[in-house]
Amino acid sequence: MEHPPSPFAPARFPALPPVKGVRLSSCEAGVRYAGRLDLMLAEFASDTVVGGVMTKSVTAGAPVEWNRAAISDGKARALVVNAGNANVFTGKRGRDAVEKTADAVADALSCDKNDVFVCSTGTIGEYLLEDRITAKIGGLTSTLSDSAWEDAAKAIMTTDTYPKGAVRTAEIDGVTVTLVGISKGSGMIAPDMATMLAYVMTDAVLSAEVTQNLIASGADKSFNAITVDSDTSTSDTLLLFATGQAGHAPVNGIDEERIQDFKHALDDLLVDLAHQVVKDGEGAQKFIEIQVLGAESDDAARRIGLSIGNSPLVKTAIAGEDANWGRIVMAVGKAGERADRDKLAIAIGGIQITENGEPIPGYDEDPVAAHMRGRDITMTVDVGIGNGQATVWTCDLTHGYIDINADYRT
């Protein structure tokens, strides 16, 4: 069943330029869906290095296990992704399906199968018919293109209502390098490392160690700071591929000053993609930014922010445009982090509601209610303990979330 597009869906997919050393292709494989793209292949230059982070779920799928092993040497030649079936909780058959897929790609591209990354997204607990995938690999390799970003972004979607992409540029040693990213995600979003599936490709010349450090650091400030429904996927994977084709001298140290512009560009791109995931949250009508101040540490601030962002009572109040700030107080209290009740200060839409643990004298709810009627909701919470701070992002919880998930397998 098709569901209405997100009110945040862009008018068009962004214009994403080629990245030297990257070619892509997508097709309809019929893994689960009919009449839509559901399989993508990316080929990388022979010197490509990779870094990534994957779900900490103890019920992670066979593709995640494969990628954890493949990433150990920091080399990559290809990425293949299917939508519609997550290949999770499928035992030996699931592991065999991943290896057969990697074998098919390795044969087609004449590379080591351990340099092929395999990702799947979709329904859990159903066997993946990998022959539908392997039968398409030859055709995909014959249609590889350096400009096929939009089709690739569409091919990895499940309940997403729009494809997600972003681009940034940076300078290393005066050389312009390009970063392009695509992602998917709409439900089962409470990342515990990264997001559902997200891939960033760059032509920068980076060591594998630098690539790993950059993507792990960037994930913490972006995908690890979002939530839609508090549920961590069994398939979460975020990968950064650096093809080394830009022409500047290699970057071998994460603290080198010459990498700082690239680092800022990567972090900004990851936040952009993470925001797109939240804005396409299943049934979402509002995008919510929660800033937490005064916590014991930055990590504590993020946990408090996620407690607020994951609260069904907070999220439904926002969906109903009800300025019920008492639910924020509740969510702070249950977070398990230190907070001073008698110093707690809350603002919504920049309007102070409480301070010193009680409502502002003469508090007028009308301007706050007006803010709640908008699409973009902001709140600031100071818990009065220390200097820790964090920003997290979430969406509201509407009946649309139930509609989408009630018929997900039907």
URVEN-V573790 format. One record per helix or strand of 2 or more residues. SS is the DSSP state (A for helix, B for strand). FROM is the first residue (numbers start at 0). LEN is the number of residues. If there is no record, write none. Layout:
ss/from/len
SS/FROM/LEN
SS/FROM/LEN
//
This chain:
ss/from/len
B/21/6
B/38/6
B/48/6
A/61/12
B/77/8
A/90/19
A/112/3
B/115/8
A/129/13
A/148/7
B/163/9
B/174/10
B/196/6
A/207/13
A/222/3
B/236/6
A/256/23
B/286/9
A/297/13
A/311/8
A/325/8
A/340/3
B/344/4
B/350/5
B/357/2
A/365/7
B/375/7
B/387/8
A/398/8
//
